[in-house]
Amino acid sequence: MTEPSALTVTLSGPSSHAVAVQYATAAGTAAAGADFIAASGTLTFAPGETAKTLAVQVRGDTRYERNETFFVNLSAT
């Protein structure tokens, strides 16, 4: 079963111009494909906008495991 996990990306302050940032998930202790579905793309903030929501599909486990992690790396476009 996969469930979306909502993550919020925020700018440190508003800009008078559009701001674009690329994102890509990366495995930590969670494995892409098995524990979450890898995602990548571009988030574009309109002038004055400071927050965007990003959804990553997380796969639920049927057995007990410790908490696992994955990363979302951000970079300039």
NUVO-633504 format. One line per 10 residues: their letters; for each residue x, y, z of N, C-alpha, C. Coordinates in nm, 4 decimals. Each point is the difference from the previous one (the first is absolute). Example, Ala and Ser with C-alpha at 12.3 -4.5 7.8 and 13.67 -1.06 7.14 Angstrom:
BEGIN
as	1.3190:-0.5690:0.7800:-0.0890:0.1190:0.0000:0.0900:0.1200:0.0000; -0.0350:0.1050:-0.0720:0.0820:0.1190:0.0060:-0.0770:0.1090:0.0730
//
This chain:
BEGIN
mtepsaltvt	0.0841:-0.1164:0.0000:-0.0841:0.1164:0.0000:0.0891:0.1233:0.0000; -0.0291:0.0966:-0.0893:0.0748:0.1254:-0.0005:-0.0893:0.1129:0.0478; 0.0601:0.0892:0.0742:-0.0708:0.1162:0.0511:0.0851:0.1232:-0.0277; -0.0632:0.1089:-0.0441:0.0797:0.1204:-0.0238:0.0439:0.0640:0.1317; 0.1227:0.0423:0.0016:0.0538:0.0726:0.1145:0.0254:0.1424:-0.0482; -0.0661:0.0976:0.0597:0.0121:0.1390:-0.0428:0.1168:0.0674:0.0702; 0.0859:0.0618:-0.0788:0.1150:0.0735:0.0519:-0.0129:0.1448:-0.0454; 0.0345:0.0930:0.0856:-0.0072:0.1412:-0.0356:0.1401:0.0546:-0.0228; 0.0190:0.0652:-0.1147:0.1262:0.0656:-0.0339:-0.0259:0.1494:0.0128; 0.0852:0.0699:0.0761:-0.0204:0.1428:0.0217:0.1230:0.0810:-0.0407
lsgpsshava	-0.0265:0.1195:-0.0489:0.1068:0.0957:-0.0272:0.0249:0.0791:0.1284; 0.1199:0.0513:0.0159:0.0318:0.0766:0.1209:-0.0713:0.1345:0.0014; -0.0466:0.0450:-0.1141:-0.0741:0.1252:-0.0085:-0.0599:0.0136:-0.1385; -0.0950:0.0908:-0.0173:-0.0627:0.0170:-0.1308:0.0962:0.0632:-0.1004; -0.0238:-0.0316:-0.1275:0.0790:0.0567:-0.1087:-0.0938:0.0763:-0.0924; 0.0522:0.1030:-0.0662:-0.0811:0.0746:-0.0955:-0.0012:-0.0675:-0.1372; 0.0772:-0.1064:-0.0139:0.0073:-0.0770:-0.1241:-0.0378:-0.1457:0.0284; -0.0386:-0.0717:-0.1044:-0.0260:-0.1435:0.0141:0.1306:-0.0697:0.0379; -0.0099:-0.1008:0.0871:0.1162:-0.0776:0.0438:-0.0293:-0.1466:-0.0289; 0.0937:-0.0672:-0.0671:-0.0161:-0.1425:-0.0301:0.1093:-0.0789:0.0695
vqyataagta	-0.0365:-0.1149:0.0524:0.0960:-0.0880:0.0664:-0.0291:-0.1435:-0.0432; 0.1041:-0.0730:-0.0305:-0.0147:-0.1411:-0.0357:0.0048:-0.0832:0.1270; -0.0733:-0.1124:0.0013:0.0029:-0.0915:0.1139:0.0170:-0.1423:-0.0504; 0.0603:-0.0828:0.0836:0.0156:-0.1430:-0.0298:0.0109:-0.0747:0.1325; -0.0755:-0.1085:0.0127:0.0094:-0.0814:0.1203:0.1266:-0.0849:-0.0054; 0.0482:-0.0388:0.1163:0.1182:-0.0859:0.0106:-0.0188:-0.0927:0.1194; 0.0470:-0.1210:-0.0135:-0.0125:-0.0983:0.1075:0.0867:0.0383:0.1186; -0.0541:-0.0266:0.1176:0.0766:0.0056:0.1245:0.0014:-0.1432:0.0500; -0.0691:-0.0255:0.1103:-0.0168:-0.1386:0.0437:-0.1191:-0.0643:-0.0700; -0.0871:0.0814:-0.0610:-0.1116:-0.0509:-0.0806:0.0495:-0.0205:-0.1425
aagadfiaas	-0.0457:-0.1070:-0.0637:0.0422:-0.0324:-0.1367:-0.1032:0.0487:-0.1009; 0.0488:0.0714:-0.1029:-0.0892:0.0433:-0.1081:-0.0575:-0.1240:-0.0677; -0.1281:0.0040:-0.0284:-0.0674:-0.1135:-0.0622:-0.0643:-0.0911:0.1021; 0.0723:-0.0323:0.1054:-0.0534:-0.0891:0.1032:-0.0747:0.0781:0.1082; 0.0563:0.1127:0.0430:-0.0578:0.0763:0.1110:-0.0660:0.1305:-0.0439; 0.0441:0.0567:-0.1108:-0.0604:0.1213:-0.0543:0.0222:0.0014:-0.1500; -0.0797:0.0769:-0.0696:0.0130:0.0103:-0.1454:0.0824:0.1241:-0.0309; 0.1131:-0.0207:-0.0673:0.0895:0.1106:-0.0328:-0.0756:0.1066:-0.0794; 0.0331:0.1255:0.0270:-0.0657:0.1111:-0.0684:0.1016:0.1093:-0.0286; -0.0237:0.0730:-0.1078:0.0829:0.1158:-0.0322:-0.0828:0.0960:-0.0836
gtltfapget	0.0444:0.1235:-0.0053:-0.0722:0.0993:-0.0777:0.0448:0.1391:0.0363; -0.0840:0.0964:-0.0352:0.0286:0.1406:0.0262:-0.1170:0.0628:0.0731; 0.0297:0.0748:0.1041:-0.0994:0.0810:0.0696:0.0222:0.1446:-0.0423; -0.1057:0.0695:-0.0389:0.0115:0.1399:-0.0391:-0.0852:0.0854:0.0927; 0.0653:0.0930:0.0660:-0.0651:0.0938:0.0903:-0.0330:0.1266:-0.0781; -0.1240:0.0417:0.0021:-0.0400:0.1255:-0.0626:0.0557:0.1168:0.0820; 0.0121:0.1191:-0.0598:0.0465:0.1147:0.0784:-0.0833:0.0169:0.1276; 0.0675:0.0152:0.1129:-0.0663:0.0171:0.1291:-0.0357:-0.1292:0.0700; 0.0009:-0.1125:-0.0699:-0.0347:-0.1303:0.0601:0.1207:-0.0551:0.0745; -0.0217:-0.0564:0.1188:0.1130:-0.0494:0.0794:-0.0107:-0.1476:0.0371
aktlavqvrg	-0.1081:-0.0694:-0.0366:-0.0139:-0.1416:0.0366:-0.0645:-0.0798:-0.1128; 0.0486:-0.1201:-0.0197:-0.0547:-0.0970:-0.0951:-0.0070:-0.1351:0.0684; -0.0998:-0.0791:-0.0364:-0.0143:-0.1351:0.0544:0.0438:-0.1008:-0.1043; 0.0734:-0.1002:0.0455:0.0522:-0.1069:-0.0837:-0.0495:-0.1318:0.0578; -0.0548:-0.0877:-0.0833:-0.0496:-0.1298:0.0476:0.0939:-0.1118:-0.0437; 0.0381:-0.0845:0.0944:0.0818:-0.1186:-0.0281:-0.0811:-0.1215:0.0438; -0.0107:-0.0994:-0.0870:-0.0753:-0.1207:0.0320:0.0843:-0.0912:0.0891; -0.0528:-0.0305:0.1178:0.0687:-0.0859:0.0966:-0.0722:-0.1335:0.0047; 0.0756:-0.1095:-0.0062:-0.0579:-0.1342:0.0043:-0.0012:-0.0512:0.1433; -0.1180:-0.0370:0.0472:-0.0126:-0.0534:0.1351:0.0552:-0.1412:0.0094
dtryernetf	0.0546:-0.0332:0.1154:0.0528:-0.1343:0.0236:-0.1056:-0.0866:0.0684; 0.0082:-0.1289:-0.0254:-0.0909:-0.0933:0.0672:0.0656:-0.0634:0.1211; 0.1274:0.0279:0.0215:0.0697:-0.0517:0.1177:0.0610:0.1163:0.0760; 0.0292:-0.0239:0.1255:0.0578:0.1035:0.0850:0.1438:0.0286:-0.0427; 0.0323:0.1262:-0.0163:0.1362:0.0453:-0.0273:0.0224:0.1296:0.0764; 0.1238:0.0336:0.0222:0.0316:0.1310:0.0575:-0.0372:0.1070:-0.1025; -0.0080:0.1239:0.0465:-0.0241:0.1112:-0.0924:0.1111:0.0046:-0.1038; -0.0367:0.0324:-0.1227:0.0966:0.0105:-0.1090:-0.0055:0.1410:-0.0566; 0.1084:0.0403:-0.0662:0.0090:0.1359:-0.0523:0.0293:0.0013:-0.1485; -0.0434:0.1067:-0.0639:0.0428:0.0318:-0.1362:0.0225:0.1513:-0.0032
fvnlsat	0.0646:0.0471:-0.1036:0.0347:0.1414:-0.0116:-0.0670:0.0608:-0.1217; -0.0215:0.1291:0.0053:-0.0410:0.0776:-0.1170:0.1081:0.1047:-0.0205; 0.0762:-0.0154:-0.1078:0.1086:0.0934:-0.0315:-0.0527:0.1104:-0.0897; 0.0344:0.1236:0.0335:-0.0420:0.1161:-0.0768:0.1226:0.0612:-0.0682; -0.0205:0.0502:-0.1221:0.1106:0.0645:-0.0719:-0.0559:0.1094:-0.0907; 0.0852:0.0922:-0.0367:-0.0401:0.1076:-0.0899:-0.0251:-0.0554:-0.1392; -0.0922:0.0612:-0.0718:-0.0298:-0.0456:-0.1360:0.0949:0.0613:-0.0993
//
